[in-house]
Amino acid sequence: MRIIKTLNEATILPDCLSVYIIPRLIISLYVITIGYKTVSGSRVKTVAQLPSFRETQSNYTFLARDSAVLFCSIQNLGARTVVWRKATYPNPLTVGKMTYVPDDRYQVHHIPERGEWNLNIKNIRLNDSGIYECQISTKEKYIRKLIQVIVKDRPYADPAIGINGPQKIRKGEILVLSCNATGGKSAPDDLDWIKDHRKLISDKSGRINITKHISYVTNTIISNLTIKQVVSNDAGAYECRTTDAMVKKVNIDVTGEGSDKDKRTITQHAPATSCATTSTFVLYVFVFCVHCSFRYRSVLQLLTTTIQFWIMLLHSITS
């Protein structure tokens, strides 16, 4: 049997397709759109949480022997590690808070509240010039901040030497003299204090004390001479002399009434005078007792003689 479709049946089929298929297509497109937005939103959110650098200085210029600080501030670091590198070095300088290279001039200063991982370089040198990288270890992407460092040679001061301190001082006070010697390109190796052609040194009693300090930033050696309980013999010419033949002199005058020699003389004679007075008194009493025992028999004569004796004795002691 052969089935023949009429025109009306042919027109009904597309209408059925439009009724059942089109709504399903619309729903499928909606679901696909929502899913794409969700995926895209999650990707945008993930990118926003990646670490990023805050705006900090990218170019630095230092003088040789300065203490340099390179700033690196990071937000959204999380558990990631900060690494400092120099472009010409194969190994990192620091990893986290640890110094990786065998050079104690490099150190990381971490300030958590500001998210800073700053690189400190002590006594920076001319060969420390170059490009430095503050890197963040992450799997998502390579994150780094480039910093350029220029180190210039420090201008040298002319060699000079000077002494600071009083030129007059009273006996018993503390004398402090300070000598500053600048050696130009480098600090003098050493410095000595000399008085009356004799080198002064710190003594065990602590009355004379000498301290020294060398500044490699200013190429200067500084020495302080301290003398406690100044005496007359401390007066005179003091000389500050460096190993490279720079010399500075200053005259110190010690003032005050009397002298130490006079004080020593008085101190030495005082016990002898007291001893002589006591011996004279004992001798007088002994002679008086012997005299009275042989000459005076009455009480009145003895009393009169005793009074005269004491008057003579007092006169002798006061004179």
C-alpha positions as CSV (number, residue, x, y, z in Angstrom):
1,M,0.0,0.0,0.0
2,R,1.4,3.4,-0.8
3,I,0.8,6.4,1.4
4,I,0.6,9.7,-0.3
5,K,1.1,12.8,1.9
6,T,-1.1,15.7,1.1
7,L,-0.1,19.3,1.1
8,N,-1.7,19.9,4.4
9,E,0.3,17.2,6.1
10,A,3.5,18.6,4.6
11,T,2.9,22.0,6.1
12,I,2.1,20.6,9.6
13,L,5.6,19.0,10.1
14,P,7.7,22.2,10.1
15,D,5.2,23.7,12.6
16,C,5.8,20.8,14.9
17,L,9.5,21.2,14.7
18,S,9.3,24.9,15.5
19,V,7.1,24.2,18.6
20,Y,9.4,21.6,20.1
21,I,12.9,22.4,18.9
22,I,13.1,26.2,19.1
23,P,12.3,26.5,22.9
24,R,15.0,23.8,23.5
25,L,17.5,25.8,21.5
26,I,16.7,28.9,23.4
27,I,17.2,27.1,26.8
28,S,20.4,25.6,25.6
29,L,21.8,29.0,24.5
30,Y,20.8,30.5,27.9
31,V,22.5,27.8,29.8
32,I,25.7,28.1,27.7
33,T,25.7,31.9,28.2
34,I,25.3,31.6,32.0
35,G,28.0,29.0,32.1
36,Y,30.4,31.2,30.1
37,K,29.8,34.2,32.3
38,T,30.4,32.0,35.4
39,V,33.7,30.7,34.0
40,S,34.8,34.1,32.8
41,G,34.0,35.7,36.2
42,S,36.0,33.0,38.0
43,R,38.9,33.7,35.8
44,V,38.7,37.5,36.4
45,K,38.5,36.8,40.1
46,T,41.6,34.6,40.0
47,V,43.7,37.1,38.1
48,A,42.7,39.9,40.6
49,Q,44.1,37.8,43.5
50,L,47.6,37.5,41.9
51,P,50.4,39.4,43.6
52,S,51.2,42.9,42.4
53,F,53.8,45.6,43.2
54,R,52.9,48.9,44.8
55,E,54.5,52.0,43.3
56,T,58.0,52.4,44.6
57,Q,61.2,54.0,43.4
58,S,62.9,52.2,40.4
59,N,66.1,54.2,40.0
60,Y,68.7,54.7,42.8
61,T,72.0,56.6,42.9
62,F,74.4,56.1,45.9
63,L,77.9,57.1,46.8
64,A,80.5,54.4,47.5
65,R,80.5,53.1,51.1
66,D,76.9,54.3,51.7
67,S,74.3,52.0,53.3
68,A,71.8,51.4,50.4
69,V,68.1,50.4,50.7
70,L,66.1,49.1,47.7
71,F,62.4,49.2,48.3
72,C,59.9,46.5,47.1
73,S,56.3,46.6,48.3
74,I,53.9,43.8,47.4
75,Q,50.2,43.3,47.9
76,N,48.3,39.9,47.8
77,L,51.6,38.0,48.3
78,G,49.9,35.2,50.3
79,A,52.2,32.3,50.9
80,R,54.5,33.1,48.0
81,T,58.2,33.8,48.4
82,V,60.0,37.1,47.5
83,V,63.4,36.7,45.8
84,W,66.0,39.4,45.2
85,R,68.4,38.9,42.2
86,K,71.0,40.9,40.4
87,A,70.8,40.6,36.6
88,T,74.5,39.7,36.2
89,Y,74.5,37.1,39.0
90,P,73.6,33.4,38.3
91,N,72.3,32.9,41.9
92,P,69.8,34.9,43.9
93,L,71.0,37.3,46.6
94,T,68.1,36.6,49.0
95,V,65.3,34.1,49.2
96,G,62.6,35.2,51.6
97,K,64.3,36.5,54.7
98,M,67.4,34.4,54.1
99,T,70.6,35.7,52.6
100,Y,71.6,33.2,49.8
101,V,75.0,34.5,48.9
102,P,78.0,34.4,51.2
103,D,78.1,38.1,51.7
104,D,76.8,39.7,54.9
105,R,76.4,43.1,53.2
106,Y,73.1,41.9,51.8
107,Q,70.1,41.6,54.1
108,V,66.3,41.7,53.7
109,H,64.2,44.0,55.9
110,H,60.6,42.7,56.0
111,I,57.9,45.1,57.2
112,P,54.7,43.0,57.3
113,E,52.2,45.8,57.9
114,R,53.3,47.6,54.7
115,G,54.1,44.4,52.7
116,E,57.7,45.6,52.2
117,W,60.6,43.3,51.4
118,N,63.4,45.8,51.1
119,L,67.0,44.8,50.2
120,N,69.7,46.5,52.4
121,I,73.2,46.7,51.1
122,K,75.9,47.8,53.6
123,N,79.0,49.6,52.5
124,I,77.9,49.6,48.8
125,R,80.7,49.4,46.2
126,L,81.2,50.6,42.7
127,N,80.7,47.1,41.3
128,D,77.3,46.9,42.9
129,S,75.9,49.1,40.1
130,G,73.5,47.3,37.8
131,I,69.9,46.0,37.4
132,Y,68.2,44.3,40.4
133,E,65.0,42.2,40.4
134,C,62.5,41.9,43.1
135,Q,60.7,38.6,42.1
136,I,57.7,36.7,43.3
137,S,57.6,32.9,42.9
138,T,54.3,31.9,41.4
139,K,53.0,29.2,39.0
140,E,50.6,31.5,37.2
141,K,53.0,34.0,35.7
142,Y,56.5,35.5,36.0
143,I,56.2,38.5,38.3
144,R,59.1,40.8,38.9
145,K,60.1,44.5,39.4
146,L,63.3,45.9,37.9
147,I,65.4,48.4,39.8
148,Q,68.4,50.2,38.5
149,V,71.2,51.1,40.9
150,I,74.1,53.5,40.1
151,V,77.1,53.7,42.5
152,K,79.4,56.7,42.2
153,D,82.8,57.3,43.6
154,R,82.7,59.4,46.8
155,P,84.5,62.8,46.5
156,Y,87.6,62.9,48.7
157,A,88.3,65.6,51.2
158,D,91.7,67.2,51.6
159,P,93.9,65.7,54.4
160,A,93.4,67.6,57.6
161,I,93.9,67.3,61.3
162,G,92.5,69.2,64.3
163,I,92.2,69.1,68.1
164,N,89.1,70.2,70.0
165,G,89.1,70.9,73.8
166,P,89.8,73.5,76.4
167,Q,93.2,75.2,76.7
168,K,92.8,76.1,80.4
169,I,91.6,73.8,83.1
170,R,91.6,73.9,86.9
171,K,93.3,71.3,89.1
172,G,91.0,68.4,90.0
173,E,88.8,68.7,86.9
174,I,88.6,66.3,83.9
175,L,90.5,67.2,80.7
176,V,89.0,65.9,77.5
177,L,90.8,66.4,74.1
178,S,89.5,65.2,70.8
179,C,91.6,64.8,67.7
180,N,90.1,64.3,64.2
181,A,92.3,63.4,61.3
182,T,91.0,63.0,57.7
183,G,93.3,61.2,55.3
184,G,91.8,62.0,51.9
185,K,91.2,58.8,50.0
186,S,91.6,56.6,53.1
187,A,91.6,57.1,56.8
188,P,95.0,57.2,58.6
189,D,96.1,53.8,59.9
190,D,96.6,55.0,63.5
191,L,96.9,58.1,65.7
192,D,99.0,58.8,68.8
193,W,99.0,61.3,71.7
194,I,102.4,62.7,72.7
195,K,103.3,65.0,75.7
196,D,106.8,66.1,76.4
197,H,108.2,63.8,73.7
198,R,106.6,60.9,75.5
199,K,103.8,58.7,74.0
200,L,100.7,58.7,76.2
201,I,98.8,55.4,76.8
202,S,95.8,54.4,78.9
203,D,96.9,53.5,82.4
204,K,95.6,50.8,84.6
205,S,94.2,53.2,87.2
206,G,91.9,54.8,84.7
207,R,93.2,58.3,85.2
208,I,94.4,58.5,81.6
209,N,92.1,56.9,79.0
210,I,92.5,57.0,75.2
211,T,89.8,55.8,72.7
212,K,89.9,55.5,68.9
213,H,87.3,55.2,66.2
214,I,87.7,55.0,62.4
215,S,84.9,56.2,60.0
216,Y,85.3,54.6,56.5
217,V,82.5,56.9,55.2
218,T,84.4,60.1,55.9
219,N,87.9,58.5,55.9
220,T,88.5,60.0,59.4
221,I,90.1,58.6,62.5
222,I,88.9,60.1,65.8
223,S,90.7,59.8,69.1
224,N,89.7,61.1,72.5
225,L,92.2,61.7,75.4
226,T,90.7,61.9,78.9
227,I,92.7,62.8,82.0
228,K,90.9,62.7,85.4
229,Q,91.9,64.7,88.5
230,V,94.2,67.1,86.6
231,V,97.3,68.1,88.5
232,S,99.9,70.8,87.8
233,N,102.2,68.3,86.0
234,D,99.5,67.8,83.4
235,A,100.1,71.3,82.0
236,G,102.1,71.5,78.8
237,A,102.0,70.9,75.1
238,Y,99.9,68.0,73.8
239,E,100.6,66.6,70.3
240,C,98.2,64.6,68.1
241,R,100.2,62.7,65.4
242,T,99.0,60.3,62.7
243,T,101.0,57.5,60.9
244,D,101.1,59.6,57.7
245,A,102.9,62.4,59.5
246,M,100.0,64.8,60.1
247,V,100.6,66.7,63.4
248,K,98.6,69.1,65.6
249,K,99.6,70.7,68.9
250,V,97.8,72.4,71.7
251,N,99.0,74.0,74.9
252,I,97.1,73.2,78.1
253,D,97.4,75.5,81.2
254,V,96.4,74.1,84.6
255,T,95.2,76.8,87.0
256,G,94.3,76.8,90.7
257,E,95.6,78.2,94.0
258,G,98.7,76.5,95.6
259,S,100.6,73.7,94.0
260,D,100.7,70.0,94.6
261,K,104.2,70.3,95.9
262,D,103.1,72.7,98.6
263,K,100.2,70.4,99.5
264,R,102.6,67.5,99.8
265,T,104.9,69.6,102.0
266,I,102.1,70.6,104.4
267,T,100.8,67.1,104.6
268,Q,104.3,65.7,105.4
269,H,105.1,68.4,108.1
270,A,101.7,68.2,109.8
271,P,102.2,64.9,111.6
272,A,105.8,66.0,112.7
273,T,104.5,69.3,114.2
274,S,101.8,67.5,116.2
275,C,104.3,64.9,117.4
276,A,106.7,67.7,118.6
277,T,104.0,69.5,120.4
278,T,103.0,66.3,122.3
279,S,106.6,65.6,123.3
280,T,107.1,69.1,124.6
281,F,104.0,68.9,126.8
282,V,105.0,65.6,128.4
283,L,108.5,66.9,129.1
284,Y,107.1,70.0,130.8
285,V,104.8,68.0,133.0
286,F,107.6,65.7,134.0
287,V,110.0,68.5,134.9
288,F,107.3,70.3,136.8
289,C,106.5,67.3,138.9
290,V,110.1,66.7,139.8
291,H,110.7,70.4,140.6
292,C,107.6,70.6,142.9
293,S,108.5,67.4,144.8
294,F,111.9,68.8,145.9
295,R,111.2,72.5,146.5
296,Y,107.6,73.2,147.6
297,R,106.3,72.0,150.9
298,S,103.1,74.1,151.3
299,V,99.9,73.8,149.3
300,L,99.7,77.5,148.5
301,Q,103.1,77.6,147.0
302,L,102.3,74.4,145.0
303,L,99.1,75.9,143.7
304,T,100.7,79.2,142.7
305,T,103.5,77.4,140.9
306,T,101.0,75.2,139.1
307,I,99.0,78.1,137.7
308,Q,102.2,79.8,136.5
309,F,103.3,76.6,134.9
310,W,100.1,76.2,132.9
311,I,100.2,79.8,131.7
312,M,103.7,79.3,130.5
313,L,102.8,76.0,128.8
314,L,99.8,77.5,127.0
315,H,101.9,80.4,125.8
316,S,104.6,78.0,124.5
317,I,102.1,75.9,122.6
318,T,100.3,78.8,120.9
319,S,103.5,80.4,119.9
